[in-house]
Amino acid sequence: MFAGAIMLPRLAGLKESISTQKVMQILDDAGIRYEFIDLITTSSRSMEMMVSLTGSNELPQFFIGGEHYIGTKQIRGYIRS
């Protein structure tokens, strides 16, 4: 990463999932820029790595500033704070 570069928050989920689409809409409506990581399936290598980081297989998951928010309810709570 280049000096001074800004790392966007990351949203991990399944592109076809209703809950992931809902959170994407919530983030877009709030004007929050983010990078989306499509896990493709719940058995993907990326999903395994995410579960090892957060201890949860609930989707979607939002990562920002060293913190993670799991599921629509927690992500919505972060946005409201």
C-alpha positions in Angstrom: 0.0 0.0 0.0 1.2 3.5 -0.9 2.0 6.0 1.8 -1.1 8.2 2.4 -3.4 5.7 0.6 -6.8 5.3 2.2 -8.0 1.7 2.8 -11.7 1.4 2.3 -13.9 -0.6 4.7 -14.7 -4.1 3.4 -18.0 -5.8 3.2 -17.8 -9.6 2.8 -20.9 -11.5 1.8 -22.7 -13.5 -0.9 -23.6 -11.2 -3.8 -26.9 -13.1 -4.3 -27.9 -13.0 -0.6 -30.9 -10.8 0.3 -29.2 -9.7 3.6 -26.0 -8.8 1.8 -27.9 -6.8 -0.8 -29.8 -5.0 2.1 -26.6 -4.1 3.8 -25.1 -2.8 0.5 -28.2 -0.6 0.1 -27.9 0.7 3.7 -24.2 1.5 3.2 -24.9 3.2 -0.2 -27.7 5.2 1.3 -25.4 6.3 4.2 -22.8 7.4 1.6 -20.2 5.0 3.0 -17.7 3.9 0.4 -16.5 0.3 0.8 -14.9 -2.6 -1.1 -17.2 -5.6 -1.6 -15.8 -9.1 -1.3 -18.1 -11.7 -2.9 -17.4 -15.0 -1.0 -19.1 -16.9 -3.9 -20.1 -19.8 -1.5 -20.1 -20.4 2.2 -17.5 -23.2 1.6 -15.0 -20.9 -0.1 -11.4 -20.4 1.2 -12.2 -16.7 1.7 -15.1 -17.7 4.0 -12.8 -20.0 6.0 -10.4 -17.2 6.5 -13.1 -14.8 7.6 -14.5 -17.3 10.1 -11.0 -17.7 11.6 -10.8 -13.9 12.0 -14.2 -13.3 13.5 -15.3 -16.6 14.9 -18.6 -16.4 13.0 -20.0 -17.7 9.8 -23.0 -15.2 9.8 -23.1 -13.0 6.7 -22.6 -10.3 5.8 -19.6 -9.0 7.7 -18.2 -5.5 7.7 -14.6 -4.7 8.5 -13.5 -1.1 9.3 -10.6 0.3 11.3 -9.6 -3.0 12.9 -13.2 -3.7 14.0 -15.8 -6.1 12.6 -19.5 -6.0 12.5 -21.4 -9.2 11.9 -24.9 -9.4 10.4 -27.4 -6.7 9.3 -28.3 -5.7 12.9 -24.7 -4.9 14.0 -23.8 -3.2 10.7 -26.9 -1.0 10.9 -26.0 -0.2 14.5 -22.5 0.9 13.4 -23.9 3.1 10.8 -26.3 4.8 13.2 -23.6 5.5 15.8 
